[in-house]
Amino acid sequence: MVARRKTRKVVIGDKAHGFVGIGGDAPVAVQTMTSGYTWEIDKCVAEINRMAAAGADIVRVAVPERKDTSALKEILPRVTVPIVADVHFHFQRAIEAVEAGIHKIRLNPGNINDRDQVKDVIQACKAKKIPIRVGVNEGSIIERKDKQKRMKELGGVFSNNKNGHLLAIMIAKLEEYLDIFHEEDFHDIVISAKSIDPEVVIDAYREISQRFDYPLHLGVTHAGPKETGTIRSVVPLGHLLCSGIGDTIRISYANDPVYEVEDGLELLYVLGLRTRVGAELIACPTCGRIQVDLFKLVQDVRKQLAKEIKVPMKVAVMGCVVNGPGECEGADIAIFAGDRKGIIYVQGEKVANVPEEQILERLLIECRQFEQKVKRGEAKLGEKKVDILPPDPIGDLGSGWEKIEKDRRALPVVK
């Protein structure tokens, strides 16, 4: 288990939407953000509920206009997870969101910096016990109107860091902003400091974690499409989480937000920071030994497991017998494929040898039956009954004597 940095604990939500802890002893929470317009109520509700079904703990919505905050009163009764209002430029949107019953506010020091306006938001949230995230983004912290002010900000460099000017600005903005919260005796705060550059993200959160004891929201802004954004997000977030830094995460993609939730959860699962829900699927990589349509089989298995299985069993799908036995040790259900067929094992015991077209169906049958045994207490996850022995590639998997004899006949005769 990763030893996590100790922080204050913030709780968001209510009885109708559930309570989610951020920081303290709470597990790392996964959140995402809707991609549609908040004022399109039915679409917004459908998107939020789809994210919740995928496992999102928290969902954020944009509220750039009054019609967005007005829509919140109709949206909130129809969803089941805590909702955050993302506020930029107009402090009134935050106050309207609080009045609508929102569960958390996000403020950006880069575009809402009038002290009186910030105090008004703080007092509105304080009265309703609603937390506030202070979210600093690289793209919105630099002063663009007053060049002299910008030069002064850029002068605050951490001399030992090539990203020192950005870190200095982020820290200065946060300290300046948090002074207002401290004056108002408000401490239900979450902090974030995002950048497009993974290295800046790592450095910024390291510095912030040493200066503040508030819970941290991790993320990479403008990460890009899922195809490239996965690496850009997972590298810094995984690094920070392994260092014990981070209390809630959002993996950001220019794609369906459900992918953000799925990948965020998987990151926490593999780091042991969340208890897995549903099956864990492992599969061998591509190679020239595969004798079934492995890639289609793996995707079909993945989709069906996600739909049907809730117990965190480990399922292994292997395309040949070379690495399969060793890589499948500990798998609850495993299959080794051979010459258009496959052998299925349940906790090390061989239970079936089926042709390729029946592999998926029989594998799912074994998964369903095993799940029921676990629920009844007749089986334990990860309990291996016998060692998995590699099947005979000539016999059980049917590679065949003909192929081997043909190769032998082709060899030159040694005299």
C-alpha positions as a printed Julia matrix, in Angstrom:
415×3 Matrix{Float64}:
   0.0     0.0     0.0
   1.17    3.53   -0.81
   1.72    5.67    2.29
  -0.38    8.73    1.58
   0.38   12.28    2.65
  -1.78   13.42    5.56
  -4.22   16.19    4.71
  -7.35   17.8     6.02
 -10.54   16.02    5.03
 -13.27   17.66    3.0
 -16.68   16.01    2.55
 -19.04   16.86   -0.29
 -22.55   15.66   -1.07
 -25.78   15.02    0.8
 -28.09   12.12    1.66
 -29.72   12.13   -1.76
 -26.43   12.06   -3.69
 -24.17   10.31   -1.22
 -21.2    11.7     0.68
 -17.7    11.65   -0.82
 -14.63   12.34    1.29
 -11.57   14.04   -0.2
  -8.36   13.81    1.78
  -7.81   12.55    5.31
  -8.62    8.84    5.56
 -10.9     8.83    2.49
  -9.93    6.74   -0.56
  -8.76    8.67   -3.61
 -11.87    9.86   -5.44
 -12.36    9.78   -9.22
 -14.11   12.62  -10.96
 -14.87   13.82  -14.46
 -16.73   16.64  -16.21
 -19.68   16.76  -18.54
 -18.97   17.61  -22.17
 -22.36   19.09  -23.08
 -24.21   22.26  -22.17
 -25.58   22.29  -18.64
 -28.69   24.17  -19.7
 -29.65   21.23  -21.94
 -31.13   19.52  -18.91
 -32.11   16.1   -20.25
 -28.8    15.6   -22.05
 -26.86   16.77  -19.01
 -28.73   14.41  -16.68
 -28.22   11.48  -19.05
 -24.48   12.19  -19.29
 -24.06   12.51  -15.52
 -25.92    9.25  -14.88
 -23.81    7.47  -17.51
 -20.65    8.69  -15.73
 -22.01    7.58  -12.37
 -22.76    4.13  -13.79
 -19.13    3.94  -14.98
 -17.95    4.58  -11.42
 -17.47    8.35  -11.13
 -17.53    9.56   -7.53
 -17.98   13.24   -8.45
 -19.08   15.03  -11.64
 -18.33   18.64  -12.54
 -20.5    20.83  -14.78
 -19.78   24.14  -16.49
 -21.9    27.14  -15.53
 -20.78   30.04  -17.73
 -24.29   31.53  -18.01
 -27.27   32.18  -15.79
 -29.31   29.61  -17.7
 -26.76   26.98  -16.61
 -27.12   27.7   -12.9
 -30.89   27.89  -13.31
 -30.83   24.39  -14.81
 -29.12   22.97  -11.71
 -32.37   23.0    -9.75
 -33.85   20.54  -12.23
 -30.68   18.5   -12.74
 -29.78   17.78   -9.12
 -32.94   15.81   -8.19
 -32.38   13.51  -11.17
 -28.78   12.44  -10.51
 -27.15   10.32   -7.8
 -23.6    11.68   -7.41
 -22.33   14.96   -5.91
 -22.07   17.75   -8.5
 -19.44   20.5    -8.7
 -20.08   23.87  -10.4
 -17.1    25.02  -12.47
 -17.02   28.82  -12.17
 -14.9    31.22  -14.2
 -14.99   35.03  -14.62
 -18.42   35.61  -13.03
 -18.59   35.17   -9.26
 -22.38   35.47   -9.42
 -22.52   32.05  -11.06
 -21.01   30.55   -7.92
 -23.57   32.18   -5.66
 -26.41   31.1    -7.95
 -25.07   27.53   -7.95
 -24.96   27.51   -4.15
 -28.57   28.69   -4.03
 -29.49   25.87   -6.45
 -28.08   23.26   -4.07
 -24.71   22.48   -5.68
 -22.31   20.35   -3.62
 -19.0    22.06   -4.37
 -17.67   25.14   -6.16
 -14.53   25.42   -8.28
 -12.96   28.91   -8.46
 -10.05   29.98  -10.66
  -7.71   32.59   -9.1
  -6.64   33.52  -12.61
 -10.01   35.01  -13.58
 -11.91   35.7   -10.33
  -9.55   37.73   -8.16
 -11.59   40.61   -6.75
 -11.34   40.15   -2.97
 -14.88   41.31   -2.23
 -16.32   38.99   -4.86
 -14.32   36.05   -3.53
 -15.49   36.86    0.01
 -19.11   36.85   -1.14
 -18.64   33.36   -2.59
 -16.88   32.15    0.55
 -19.67   33.39    2.81
 -22.35   31.8     0.6
 -20.5    28.45    0.73
 -19.77   28.78    4.43
 -23.46   29.23    5.21
 -24.34   26.01    3.33
 -21.17   24.08    4.33
 -20.13   23.72    0.7
 -16.41   23.14   -0.07
 -14.47   25.18   -2.64
 -11.71   24.01   -4.95
  -9.1    26.62   -5.71
  -7.98   25.55   -9.17
  -4.9    27.14  -10.71
  -4.2    26.41  -14.38
  -1.01   27.32  -16.2
  -2.99   28.89  -19.02
  -4.9    31.34  -16.83
  -2.45   32.44  -14.13
  -0.17   34.72  -16.13
  -1.18   38.38  -16.08
  -1.72   39.28  -19.73
  -2.95   42.88  -19.46
  -0.21   44.47  -17.35
   3.17   43.57  -18.84
   5.06   45.09  -15.9
   3.1    42.93  -13.48
   3.79   39.88  -15.61
   7.53   40.59  -15.61
   7.45   40.96  -11.84
   5.66   37.62  -11.52
   8.12   35.93  -13.85
  10.97   37.25  -11.71
   9.98   34.94   -8.85
  12.01   31.98  -10.07
  12.95   28.85   -8.22
  16.58   28.97   -9.26
  17.1    25.21   -9.09
  14.19   24.32  -11.39
  13.85   24.96  -15.11
  10.1    25.48  -14.59
  10.75   27.84  -11.72
   8.9    30.83  -13.12
   5.66   28.83  -13.47
   6.02   27.27  -10.04
   6.63   30.67   -8.49
   3.51   32.12  -10.12
   1.36   29.14   -9.1
   2.52   29.25   -5.49
   2.16   33.05   -5.3
  -1.36   32.95   -6.76
  -2.44   30.23   -4.35
  -0.98   31.96   -1.29
  -2.55   35.28   -2.27
  -5.91   33.65   -2.87
  -5.85   31.48    0.25
  -5.17   34.54    2.39
  -8.73   35.62    1.62
 -10.1    32.26    2.76
  -8.06   32.39    5.94
  -9.35   35.88    6.71
 -12.87   34.49    6.42
 -11.95   31.44    8.56
 -12.91   29.07    5.72
 -10.95   25.83    5.42
 -13.14   23.41    3.43
 -10.72   23.8     0.55
  -9.29   21.54   -2.16
  -6.32   22.73   -4.24
  -5.23   21.99   -7.81
  -2.38   23.28   -9.98
  -2.62   21.91  -13.5
  -0.46   22.26  -16.59
  -0.23   20.7   -20.04
   3.36   19.69  -19.21
   3.57   16.5   -17.09
   6.9    17.6   -15.63
   5.4    20.9   -14.46
   2.47   19.01  -12.95
   4.8    16.8   -10.91
   6.93   19.72   -9.73
   3.94   21.93   -8.92
   2.15   19.36   -6.78
   5.35   18.43   -4.98
   5.9    22.07   -4.02
   2.27   22.61   -3.06
   2.13   19.44   -0.96
   5.02   20.79    1.14
   3.35   24.16    1.73
  -0.31   23.35    2.35
  -2.2    20.62    4.2
  -5.33   20.91    2.07
  -6.36   17.89   -0.04
  -5.09   17.97   -3.62
  -7.02   17.46   -6.86
  -4.63   15.97   -9.45
  -4.89   16.46  -13.17
  -3.21   17.42  -16.44
  -4.99   20.14  -18.35
  -5.4    19.91  -22.15
  -4.11   16.34  -22.12
  -5.36   15.71  -25.67
  -7.22   12.74  -27.22
  -7.33    9.44  -25.38
  -4.77    7.9   -27.73
  -2.03   10.26  -26.47
  -3.67   11.77  -23.41
  -3.54    8.48  -21.52
   0.25    8.56  -21.27
   0.37   12.32  -20.68
  -2.03   11.95  -17.75
  -1.08    8.62  -16.22
   2.67    9.3   -16.03
   2.49   12.37  -13.73
  -0.58   11.21  -11.8
   0.9     7.76  -11.22
   4.2     9.3   -10.13
   2.48   11.61   -7.64
   0.13    8.96   -6.29
   3.06    6.58   -5.75
   4.67    9.4    -3.76
   1.58    9.62   -1.55
   0.42   12.88   -3.13
  -3.16   13.27   -4.34
  -6.65   12.9    -2.87
  -8.89   13.1    -5.94
  -8.04   12.77   -9.64
  -9.4    13.63  -13.04
  -7.86   12.15  -16.15
  -8.77   14.59  -18.93
  -9.42   13.54  -22.53
 -10.8    15.23  -25.6
 -13.14   12.26  -25.83
 -16.07   10.57  -24.11
 -15.72   11.4   -20.37
 -16.59    7.81  -19.47
 -13.06    6.89  -20.59
 -11.73    9.34  -18.0
 -13.61    7.49  -15.28
 -12.6     4.02  -16.46
  -8.92    4.91  -16.75
  -8.9     6.85  -13.49
 -10.31    3.88  -11.63
  -7.91    1.45  -13.29
  -4.98    3.65  -12.25
  -6.13    3.55   -8.63
  -6.82   -0.19   -8.82
  -3.34   -1.11  -10.05
  -1.73    1.11   -7.4
  -3.81   -0.5    -4.66
  -5.46    2.81   -3.8
  -9.0     1.57   -4.45
 -10.66   -1.82   -4.03
 -11.39   -3.18   -7.48
 -15.01   -3.54   -8.55
 -15.53   -6.15  -11.25
 -13.1    -8.51  -12.96
  -9.44   -7.79  -13.62
  -8.51   -8.93  -17.12
  -4.94   -9.77  -18.09
  -3.89  -10.88  -21.55
  -0.66  -11.7   -23.34
   0.83   -9.29  -25.88
   1.02   -9.91  -29.6
   3.52  -12.43  -30.94
   3.94  -14.89  -33.76
   2.8   -17.86  -31.68
  -0.87  -16.91  -31.44
  -3.16  -19.54  -32.97
  -6.56  -17.97  -32.34
  -8.04  -14.52  -33.0
  -6.75  -13.34  -29.65
  -7.39   -9.61  -30.0
 -11.08  -10.06  -30.81
 -11.38  -12.64  -28.04
  -9.81  -10.31  -25.46
 -12.1    -7.41  -26.4
 -15.19   -9.64  -26.36
 -14.22  -11.01  -22.94
 -13.53   -7.51  -21.61
 -16.91   -6.16  -22.71
 -18.85   -9.1   -21.3
 -16.99   -9.11  -17.99
 -17.68   -5.39  -17.57
 -21.4    -6.03  -18.11
 -21.82   -9.15  -15.99
 -19.17   -9.63  -13.32
 -19.02   -7.58  -10.11
 -16.7    -9.76   -8.03
 -13.02   -8.71   -8.45
 -11.85  -12.04   -9.87
  -8.72  -12.19  -12.02
  -9.29  -13.52  -15.54
  -6.36  -14.38  -17.83
  -6.61  -14.85  -21.59
  -3.41  -16.24  -23.14
  -2.77  -16.97  -26.81
  -0.24  -19.77  -26.36
   1.42  -21.93  -23.7
   4.89  -20.36  -23.61
   4.37  -17.66  -20.99
   0.79  -18.41  -20.06
   1.28  -20.71  -17.07
   3.69  -18.37  -15.31
   1.75  -15.2   -16.1
  -1.54  -16.79  -15.05
  -0.4   -17.85  -11.58
  -2.98  -16.4    -9.24
  -5.64  -16.02  -11.94
  -9.03  -17.31  -10.85
 -10.08  -18.14  -14.4
  -7.56  -18.71  -17.19
  -7.48  -19.87  -20.77
  -4.53  -21.0   -22.9
  -5.19  -21.06  -26.62
  -3.68  -23.44  -29.09
  -4.47  -24.58  -32.62
  -7.96  -23.06  -32.94
  -8.95  -24.3   -29.49
  -8.4   -23.44  -25.86
  -8.06  -25.05  -22.43
  -9.87  -23.34  -19.57
  -8.72  -23.48  -15.95
 -10.48  -22.49  -12.73
  -7.99  -21.71   -9.95
  -5.44  -24.03  -11.55
  -7.75  -26.94  -12.33
  -8.44  -27.81  -15.97
 -12.2   -27.77  -16.58
 -12.63  -27.7   -20.35
 -10.96  -28.06  -23.75
 -13.11  -26.32  -26.37
 -12.85  -25.24  -30.01
 -12.15  -21.57  -30.72
 -15.75  -20.67  -31.51
 -16.85  -21.87  -28.06
 -14.08  -20.23  -25.99
 -15.95  -17.02  -25.17
 -19.2   -18.72  -24.17
 -17.54  -21.35  -22.0
 -15.17  -18.84  -20.38
 -18.12  -16.65  -19.38
 -20.0   -19.65  -18.01
 -17.04  -20.47  -15.77
 -16.77  -16.84  -14.66
 -20.45  -16.65  -13.76
 -20.34  -19.95  -11.86
 -17.18  -18.93  -10.02
 -18.72  -15.58   -9.04
 -21.68  -17.38   -7.5
 -19.37  -19.72   -5.58
 -17.5   -16.72   -4.18
 -20.77  -15.08   -3.13
 -21.89  -18.29   -1.43
 -18.57  -18.62    0.36
 -17.64  -21.81   -1.5
 -14.55  -20.26   -3.11
 -12.05  -17.53   -2.26
 -10.54  -15.07   -4.7
  -6.9   -15.72   -5.49
  -6.92  -19.18   -3.91
  -4.99  -21.54   -6.16
  -5.95  -25.18   -5.63
  -3.26  -26.73   -7.86
  -0.29  -25.53   -9.87
  -1.1   -24.71  -13.46
   0.82  -27.16  -15.62
   1.56  -26.17  -19.2
  -0.67  -28.12  -21.57
   1.01  -30.36  -24.12
   1.15  -28.28  -27.34
   1.07  -31.48  -29.35
  -1.72  -33.16  -27.44
  -4.35  -31.07  -25.62
  -3.93  -27.97  -27.76
  -3.77  -29.96  -30.97
  -0.83  -28.42  -32.77
  -0.52  -31.91  -34.23
   2.03  -34.52  -35.07
   1.64  -33.85  -38.77
   3.19  -30.4   -38.5
   6.07  -31.66  -36.39
   6.71  -34.69  -38.63
   6.72  -32.41  -41.67
   9.42  -30.27  -40.08
  11.41  -33.36  -39.17
  11.28  -34.71  -42.73
  12.56  -31.36  -43.99
  15.73  -31.61  -41.89
  18.9   -32.82  -43.63
  19.97  -36.33  -42.78
  23.08  -36.37  -40.6
  25.45  -39.26  -41.43
